[in-house]
Amino acid sequence: MPFDPPADREQSGPPLPTARRESRARMLAAARMVFERDGLHDARVTDIVHLAGLAHGGFYRHFESKEAAFLELAREASARLGTPLDGLLFEPGRLDGLGDLMRASVRRYLEAYRLEARLLGLVRQIGWHDEEVRAIRADSRMRAVARHVEPVRRLQRAGLAEAQVSPESILLGLIGMVEGFADRSFPRPGVDRDLATAADQLSRLCLQAMRLPRGGDLPVGPRA
């Protein structure tokens, strides 16, 4: 599958020279192709450097191991993916159009996931037994929860959202539902042909889970 070489992560030290940045990007692009083809366990550094057209020793100037290169790719893919809640506002008085925003955010997430599906599938697989890999997506989820937890709590206090479930659980549930759908749907043939329907149905479920109307602009009344 063709793709552009991933951009460099921010470095803690001074910027890398241009030639080294370029060789590093080529190495990461080649590593991604090999990982997606062979999996992390069977991937060989020899195959990565051969595909990149670089010397074997060049790999170890950038990465301590193939696992380190995989972590880099996993972090970059997770950053590009974000969460299904990116771009949403859960503020009382600003609920007009929340249904449209939710649908657009879920659609963006599904489209981004489809582009990263093979790599993210590996991240999920490796994450079952590697805590550092598992933490990559977990950290992304928790940042989203931290960003939205107080607005959701204000909705609950105003009687505009489900109040019998903690804001943290609501948000993790919404993220988990969409994330789980994507995890299980891609790269399955045919699913990507109807992302609009999937996004619409998932956004309906998200709003219903919060006890918000689909349009997001009508109060649902106080909770007992």
Phi and psi restraints in degrees (value plus and minus 20) as a CYANA .aco file:
   2 PRO   PHI     -90.9   -50.9
   2 PRO   PSI     129.0   169.0
   3 PHE   PHI    -183.0  -143.0
   3 PHE   PSI     140.8   180.8
   4 ASP   PHI    -100.5   -60.5
   4 ASP   PSI     126.3   166.3
   5 PRO   PHI     -78.1   -38.1
   5 PRO   PSI     118.0   158.0
   6 PRO   PHI     -87.4   -47.4
   6 PRO   PSI     129.2   169.2
   7 ALA   PHI     -92.4   -52.4
   7 ALA   PSI     136.1   176.1
   8 ASP   PHI     -89.0   -49.0
   8 ASP   PSI     125.7   165.7
   9 ARG   PHI     -93.8   -53.8
   9 ARG   PSI     143.1   183.1
  10 GLU   PHI     -82.9   -42.9
  10 GLU   PSI     117.8   157.8
  11 GLN   PHI    -120.5   -80.5
  11 GLN   PSI     125.8   165.8
  12 SER   PHI     -97.1   -57.1
  12 SER   PSI     -45.3    -5.3
  13 GLY   PHI    -119.1   -79.1
  13 GLY   PSI    -183.8  -143.8
  14 PRO   PHI     -85.6   -45.6
  14 PRO   PSI     136.7   176.7
  15 PRO   PHI     -78.6   -38.6
  15 PRO   PSI     125.2   165.2
  16 LEU   PHI     -91.3   -51.3
  16 LEU   PSI     127.4   167.4
  17 PRO   PHI     -77.9   -37.9
  17 PRO   PSI     133.8   173.8
  18 THR   PHI     -74.8   -34.8
  18 THR   PSI     -66.8   -26.8
  19 ALA   PHI     -81.3   -41.3
  19 ALA   PSI     -58.6   -18.6
  20 ARG   PHI     -91.9   -51.9
  20 ARG   PSI     -57.1   -17.1
  21 ARG   PHI     -80.7   -40.7
  21 ARG   PSI     -62.4   -22.4
  22 GLU   PHI     -85.9   -45.9
  22 GLU   PSI     -62.1   -22.1
  23 SER   PHI     -87.8   -47.8
  23 SER   PSI     -55.4   -15.4
  24 ARG   PHI     -85.5   -45.5
  24 ARG   PSI     -63.3   -23.3
  25 ALA   PHI     -83.1   -43.1
  25 ALA   PSI     -61.0   -21.0
  26 ARG   PHI     -83.8   -43.8
  26 ARG   PSI     -59.4   -19.4
  27 MET   PHI     -85.6   -45.6
  27 MET   PSI     -61.8   -21.8
  28 LEU   PHI     -86.9   -46.9
  28 LEU   PSI     -60.3   -20.3
  29 ALA   PHI     -82.4   -42.4
  29 ALA   PSI     -63.1   -23.1
  30 ALA   PHI     -86.7   -46.7
  30 ALA   PSI     -60.6   -20.6
  31 ALA   PHI     -81.3   -41.3
  31 ALA   PSI     -60.3   -20.3
  32 ARG   PHI     -82.3   -42.3
  32 ARG   PSI     -63.9   -23.9
  33 MET   PHI     -81.1   -41.1
  33 MET   PSI     -62.8   -22.8
  34 VAL   PHI     -89.1   -49.1
  34 VAL   PSI     -63.1   -23.1
  35 PHE   PHI     -81.2   -41.2
  35 PHE   PSI     -63.9   -23.9
  36 GLU   PHI     -87.1   -47.1
  36 GLU   PSI     -50.8   -10.8
  37 ARG   PHI    -100.5   -60.5
  37 ARG   PSI     -64.4   -24.4
  38 ASP   PHI    -130.1   -90.1
  38 ASP   PSI     -34.0     6.0
  39 GLY   PHI      63.4   103.4
  39 GLY   PSI     141.8   181.8
  40 LEU   PHI     -86.6   -46.6
  40 LEU   PSI     -63.4   -23.4
  41 HIS   PHI     -81.8   -41.8
  41 HIS   PSI     -63.1   -23.1
  42 ASP   PHI    -111.4   -71.4
  42 ASP   PSI     -28.6    11.4
  43 ALA   PHI     -84.9   -44.9
  43 ALA   PSI     121.9   161.9
  44 ARG   PHI    -139.7   -99.7
  44 ARG   PSI     117.5   157.5
  45 VAL   PHI     -78.4   -38.4
  45 VAL   PSI     -56.0   -16.0
  46 THR   PHI     -76.9   -36.9
  46 THR   PSI     -62.7   -22.7
  47 ASP   PHI     -88.1   -48.1
  47 ASP   PSI     -56.5   -16.5
  48 ILE   PHI     -84.2   -44.2
  48 ILE   PSI     -69.6   -29.6
  49 VAL   PHI     -88.9   -48.9
  49 VAL   PSI     -53.3   -13.3
  50 HIS   PHI     -84.0   -44.0
  50 HIS   PSI     -64.6   -24.6
  51 LEU   PHI     -86.4   -46.4
  51 LEU   PSI     -55.5   -15.5
  52 ALA   PHI     -95.8   -55.8
  52 ALA   PSI     -37.1     2.9
  53 GLY   PHI      51.8    91.8
  53 GLY   PSI      12.6    52.6
  54 LEU   PHI    -144.9  -104.9
  54 LEU   PSI     144.9   184.9
  55 ALA   PHI     -89.9   -49.9
  55 ALA   PSI     130.3   170.3
  56 HIS   PHI     -77.4   -37.4
  56 HIS   PSI     -62.2   -22.2
  57 GLY   PHI     -85.9   -45.9
  57 GLY   PSI     -41.3    -1.3
  58 GLY   PHI     -83.4   -43.4
  58 GLY   PSI     -50.6   -10.6
  59 PHE   PHI     -79.9   -39.9
  59 PHE   PSI     -64.2   -24.2
  60 TYR   PHI     -99.9   -59.9
  60 TYR   PSI     -26.1    13.9
  61 ARG   PHI     -95.5   -55.5
  61 ARG   PSI     -41.3    -1.3
  62 HIS   PHI    -126.8   -86.8
  62 HIS   PSI     -54.2   -14.2
  63 PHE   PHI    -157.5  -117.5
  63 PHE   PSI     122.1   162.1
  64 GLU   PHI     -92.1   -52.1
  64 GLU   PSI     -46.8    -6.8
  65 SER   PHI    -182.9  -142.9
  65 SER   PSI     151.6   191.6
  66 LYS   PHI     -86.4   -46.4
  66 LYS   PSI     -50.6   -10.6
  67 GLU   PHI     -84.0   -44.0
  67 GLU   PSI     -57.1   -17.1
  68 ALA   PHI     -86.0   -46.0
  68 ALA   PSI     -59.5   -19.5
  69 ALA   PHI     -84.7   -44.7
  69 ALA   PSI     -59.6   -19.6
  70 PHE   PHI     -83.7   -43.7
  70 PHE   PSI     -62.0   -22.0
  71 LEU   PHI     -79.6   -39.6
  71 LEU   PSI     -61.5   -21.5
  72 GLU   PHI     -81.0   -41.0
  72 GLU   PSI     -66.8   -26.8
  73 LEU   PHI     -84.1   -44.1
  73 LEU   PSI     -59.2   -19.2
  74 ALA   PHI     -84.9   -44.9
  74 ALA   PSI     -61.4   -21.4
  75 ARG   PHI     -83.8   -43.8
  75 ARG   PSI     -63.3   -23.3
  76 GLU   PHI     -86.1   -46.1
  76 GLU   PSI     -61.8   -21.8
  77 ALA   PHI     -83.8   -43.8
  77 ALA   PSI     -61.2   -21.2
  78 SER   PHI     -84.5   -44.5
  78 SER   PSI     -58.6   -18.6
  79 ALA   PHI     -85.5   -45.5
  79 ALA   PSI     -60.1   -20.1
  80 ARG   PHI     -88.2   -48.2
  80 ARG   PSI     -55.2   -15.2
  81 LEU   PHI     -91.4   -51.4
  81 LEU   PSI     -65.6   -25.6
  82 GLY   PHI      47.9    87.9
  82 GLY   PSI    -166.5  -126.5
  83 THR   PHI    -153.2  -113.2
  83 THR   PSI     145.2   185.2
  84 PRO   PHI     -86.6   -46.6
  84 PRO   PSI     -30.4     9.6
  85 LEU   PHI    -117.2   -77.2
  85 LEU   PSI     -21.0    19.0
  86 ASP   PHI     -82.8   -42.8
  86 ASP   PSI     113.6   153.6
  87 GLY   PHI      68.6   108.6
  87 GLY   PSI     -19.0    21.0
  88 LEU   PHI    -115.6   -75.6
  88 LEU   PSI     132.4   172.4
  89 LEU   PHI    -146.7  -106.7
  89 LEU   PSI     101.7   141.7
  90 PHE   PHI    -127.8   -87.8
  90 PHE   PSI      34.1    74.1
  91 GLU   PHI    -123.9   -83.9
  91 GLU   PSI     113.7   153.7
  92 PRO   PHI     -76.6   -36.6
  92 PRO   PSI     118.1   158.1
  93 GLY   PHI      65.4   105.4
  93 GLY   PSI     -26.6    13.4
  94 ARG   PHI    -149.6  -109.6
  94 ARG   PSI      16.5    56.5
  95 LEU   PHI    -111.9   -71.9
  95 LEU   PSI     -28.2    11.8
  96 ASP   PHI     -77.4   -37.4
  96 ASP   PSI     109.1   149.1
  97 GLY   PHI      57.5    97.5
  97 GLY   PSI      -9.9    30.1
  98 LEU   PHI     -81.2   -41.2
  98 LEU   PSI     -54.6   -14.6
  99 GLY   PHI     -80.6   -40.6
  99 GLY   PSI     -63.1   -23.1
 100 ASP   PHI     -86.5   -46.5
 100 ASP   PSI     -60.8   -20.8
 101 LEU   PHI     -84.7   -44.7
 101 LEU   PSI     -61.9   -21.9
 102 MET   PHI     -82.2   -42.2
 102 MET   PSI     -65.1   -25.1
 103 ARG   PHI     -82.5   -42.5
 103 ARG   PSI     -63.3   -23.3
 104 ALA   PHI     -85.6   -45.6
 104 ALA   PSI     -58.9   -18.9
 105 SER   PHI     -87.8   -47.8
 105 SER   PSI     -62.5   -22.5
 106 VAL   PHI     -85.6   -45.6
 106 VAL   PSI     -60.7   -20.7
 107 ARG   PHI     -82.1   -42.1
 107 ARG   PSI     -64.3   -24.3
 108 ARG   PHI     -79.8   -39.8
 108 ARG   PSI     -63.2   -23.2
 109 TYR   PHI     -82.2   -42.2
 109 TYR   PSI     -66.3   -26.3
 110 LEU   PHI     -83.8   -43.8
 110 LEU   PSI     -60.0   -20.0
 111 GLU   PHI     -85.2   -45.2
 111 GLU   PSI     -62.3   -22.3
 112 ALA   PHI     -85.0   -45.0
 112 ALA   PSI     -60.3   -20.3
 113 TYR   PHI     -83.4   -43.4
 113 TYR   PSI     -62.5   -22.5
 114 ARG   PHI     -78.1   -38.1
 114 ARG   PSI     -59.2   -19.2
 115 LEU   PHI     -88.8   -48.8
 115 LEU   PSI     -46.7    -6.7
 116 GLU   PHI    -127.6   -87.6
 116 GLU   PSI      -7.9    32.1
 117 ALA   PHI     -77.6   -37.6
 117 ALA   PSI     -64.8   -24.8
 118 ARG   PHI     -85.5   -45.5
 118 ARG   PSI     -64.7   -24.7
 119 LEU   PHI     -87.3   -47.3
 119 LEU   PSI     -63.3   -23.3
 120 LEU   PHI     -85.9   -45.9
 120 LEU   PSI     -51.3   -11.3
 121 GLY   PHI     -82.1   -42.1
 121 GLY   PSI     -59.9   -19.9
 122 LEU   PHI     -86.7   -46.7
 122 LEU   PSI     -61.0   -21.0
 123 VAL   PHI     -79.0   -39.0
 123 VAL   PSI     -64.5   -24.5
 124 ARG   PHI     -83.1   -43.1
 124 ARG   PSI     -64.6   -24.6
 125 GLN   PHI     -83.4   -43.4
 125 GLN   PSI     -69.1   -29.1
 126 ILE   PHI     -87.7   -47.7
 126 ILE   PSI     -52.5   -12.5
 127 GLY   PHI     -83.4   -43.4
 127 GLY   PSI     -40.6    -0.6
 128 TRP   PHI     -82.3   -42.3
 128 TRP   PSI     -48.9    -8.9
 129 HIS   PHI    -147.6  -107.6
 129 HIS   PSI     -11.2    28.8
 130 ASP   PHI    -148.9  -108.9
 130 ASP   PSI      90.1   130.1
 131 GLU   PHI     -83.5   -43.5
 131 GLU   PSI     -57.6   -17.6
 132 GLU   PHI     -86.0   -46.0
 132 GLU   PSI     -60.2   -20.2
 133 VAL   PHI     -88.2   -48.2
 133 VAL   PSI     -63.8   -23.8
 134 ARG   PHI     -79.9   -39.9
 134 ARG   PSI     -54.8   -14.8
 135 ALA   PHI     -88.7   -48.7
 135 ALA   PSI     -41.4    -1.4
 136 ILE   PHI     -80.3   -40.3
 136 ILE   PSI     -71.7   -31.7
 137 ARG   PHI     -96.4   -56.4
 137 ARG   PSI     -52.6   -12.6
 138 ALA   PHI     -81.7   -41.7
 138 ALA   PSI     -60.9   -20.9
 139 ASP   PHI     -83.2   -43.2
 139 ASP   PSI     -59.5   -19.5
 140 SER   PHI     -82.6   -42.6
 140 SER   PSI     -62.7   -22.7
 141 ARG   PHI     -81.2   -41.2
 141 ARG   PSI     -66.4   -26.4
 142 MET   PHI     -88.5   -48.5
 142 MET   PSI     -51.7   -11.7
 143 ARG   PHI     -84.5   -44.5
 143 ARG   PSI     -60.1   -20.1
 144 ALA   PHI     -85.8   -45.8
 144 ALA   PSI     -62.0   -22.0
 145 VAL   PHI     -81.2   -41.2
 145 VAL   PSI     -66.0   -26.0
 146 ALA   PHI     -80.9   -40.9
 146 ALA   PSI     -54.2   -14.2
 147 ARG   PHI     -91.5   -51.5
 147 ARG   PSI     -53.4   -13.4
 148 HIS   PHI    -127.2   -87.2
 148 HIS   PSI     -28.1    11.9
 149 VAL   PHI     -83.5   -43.5
 149 VAL   PSI     -62.3   -22.3
 150 GLU   PHI     -89.7   -49.7
 150 GLU   PSI     -63.6   -23.6
 151 PRO   PHI     -77.6   -37.6
 151 PRO   PSI     -60.8   -20.8
 152 VAL   PHI     -86.0   -46.0
 152 VAL   PSI     -58.5   -18.5
 153 ARG   PHI     -82.2   -42.2
 153 ARG   PSI     -58.1   -18.1
 154 ARG   PHI     -86.3   -46.3
 154 ARG   PSI     -57.6   -17.6
 155 LEU   PHI     -81.3   -41.3
 155 LEU   PSI     -61.2   -21.2
 156 GLN   PHI     -83.9   -43.9
 156 GLN   PSI     -63.6   -23.6
 157 ARG   PHI     -85.3   -45.3
 157 ARG   PSI     -49.5    -9.5
 158 ALA   PHI    -105.3   -65.3
 158 ALA   PSI     -18.3    21.7
 159 GLY   PHI      53.1    93.1
 159 GLY   PSI       3.5    43.5
 160 LEU   PHI    -124.4   -84.4
 160 LEU   PSI     -20.6    19.4
 161 ALA   PHI    -172.9  -132.9
 161 ALA   PSI     142.3   182.3
 162 GLU   PHI     -70.1   -30.1
 162 GLU   PSI     102.7   142.7
 163 ALA   PHI    -127.9   -87.9
 163 ALA   PSI     -22.6    17.4
 164 GLN   PHI    -110.7   -70.7
 164 GLN   PSI     -21.2    18.8
 165 VAL   PHI    -144.1  -104.1
 165 VAL   PSI     119.2   159.2
 166 SER   PHI     -83.2   -43.2
 166 SER   PSI     129.1   169.1
 167 PRO   PHI     -76.6   -36.6
 167 PRO   PSI     -58.7   -18.7
 168 GLU   PHI     -81.5   -41.5
 168 GLU   PSI     -63.2   -23.2
 169 SER   PHI     -88.1   -48.1
 169 SER   PSI     -58.8   -18.8
 170 ILE   PHI     -79.2   -39.2
 170 ILE   PSI     -70.0   -30.0
 171 LEU   PHI     -86.5   -46.5
 171 LEU   PSI     -64.2   -24.2
 172 LEU   PHI     -83.2   -43.2
 172 LEU   PSI     -55.0   -15.0
 173 GLY   PHI     -86.3   -46.3
 173 GLY   PSI     -62.9   -22.9
 174 LEU   PHI     -83.0   -43.0
 174 LEU   PSI     -67.8   -27.8
 175 ILE   PHI     -80.7   -40.7
 175 ILE   PSI     -66.1   -26.1
 176 GLY   PHI     -83.7   -43.7
 176 GLY   PSI     -56.2   -16.2
 177 MET   PHI     -84.4   -44.4
 177 MET   PSI     -68.8   -28.8
 178 VAL   PHI     -90.2   -50.2
 178 VAL   PSI     -61.8   -21.8
 179 GLU   PHI     -82.3   -42.3
 179 GLU   PSI     -62.5   -22.5
 180 GLY   PHI     -84.3   -44.3
 180 GLY   PSI     -59.0   -19.0
 181 PHE   PHI     -79.8   -39.8
 181 PHE   PSI     -66.3   -26.3
 182 ALA   PHI     -85.7   -45.7
 182 ALA   PSI     -63.1   -23.1
 183 ASP   PHI     -76.3   -36.3
 183 ASP   PSI     -58.1   -18.1
 184 ARG   PHI    -112.8   -72.8
 184 ARG   PSI     -31.7     8.3
 185 SER   PHI    -119.5   -79.5
 185 SER   PSI     -48.9    -8.9
 186 PHE   PHI    -130.8   -90.8
 186 PHE   PSI     126.3   166.3
 187 PRO   PHI    -112.3   -72.3
 187 PRO   PSI      57.6    97.6
 188 ARG   PHI    -110.9   -70.9
 188 ARG   PSI     109.0   149.0
 189 PRO   PHI     -75.9   -35.9
 189 PRO   PSI     114.6   154.6
 190 GLY   PHI      75.8   115.8
 190 GLY   PSI     -46.9    -6.9
 191 VAL   PHI     -84.0   -44.0
 191 VAL   PSI     -60.4   -20.4
 192 ASP   PHI     -90.8   -50.8
 192 ASP   PSI     -26.5    13.5
 193 ARG   PHI     -96.5   -56.5
 193 ARG   PSI     -37.6     2.4
 194 ASP   PHI    -153.4  -113.4
 194 ASP   PSI      29.9    69.9
 195 LEU   PHI     -85.6   -45.6
 195 LEU   PSI     -51.2   -11.2
 196 ALA   PHI     -82.0   -42.0
 196 ALA   PSI     -65.2   -25.2
 197 THR   PHI     -85.2   -45.2
 197 THR   PSI     -63.1   -23.1
 198 ALA   PHI     -80.4   -40.4
 198 ALA   PSI     -64.1   -24.1
 199 ALA   PHI     -84.2   -44.2
 199 ALA   PSI     -60.2   -20.2
 200 ASP   PHI     -84.3   -44.3
 200 ASP   PSI     -65.4   -25.4
 201 GLN   PHI     -88.4   -48.4
 201 GLN   PSI     -60.7   -20.7
 202 LEU   PHI     -86.7   -46.7
 202 LEU   PSI     -58.5   -18.5
 203 SER   PHI     -86.4   -46.4
 203 SER   PSI     -57.3   -17.3
 204 ARG   PHI     -78.9   -38.9
 204 ARG   PSI     -66.1   -26.1
 205 LEU   PHI     -82.9   -42.9
 205 LEU   PSI     -59.9   -19.9
 206 CYS   PHI     -82.2   -42.2
 206 CYS   PSI     -66.8   -26.8
 207 LEU   PHI     -86.4   -46.4
 207 LEU   PSI     -58.3   -18.3
 208 GLN   PHI     -86.3   -46.3
 208 GLN   PSI     -57.1   -17.1
 209 ALA   PHI     -83.0   -43.0
 209 ALA   PSI     -53.0   -13.0
 210 MET   PHI    -106.2   -66.2
 210 MET   PSI     -24.5    15.5
 211 ARG   PHI      42.4    82.4
 211 ARG   PSI      16.5    56.5
 212 LEU   PHI    -122.6   -82.6
 212 LEU   PSI     124.4   164.4
 213 PRO   PHI     -86.2   -46.2
 213 PRO   PSI     139.2   179.2
 214 ARG   PHI     -79.8   -39.8
 214 ARG   PSI     -57.1   -17.1
 215 GLY   PHI     -93.9   -53.9
 215 GLY   PSI     -38.3     1.7
 216 GLY   PHI      54.7    94.7
 216 GLY   PSI     -11.0    29.0
 217 ASP   PHI    -141.0  -101.0
 217 ASP   PSI      -7.5    32.5
 218 LEU   PHI    -141.1  -101.1
 218 LEU   PSI     113.9   153.9
 219 PRO   PHI     -88.1   -48.1
 219 PRO   PSI     130.7   170.7
 220 VAL   PHI    -128.1   -88.1
 220 VAL   PSI     -17.8    22.2
 221 GLY   PHI      67.7   107.7
 221 GLY   PSI     141.1   181.1
 222 PRO   PHI     -88.9   -48.9
 222 PRO   PSI     135.4   175.4
 223 ARG   PHI    -117.7   -77.7
 223 ARG   PSI     123.8   163.8
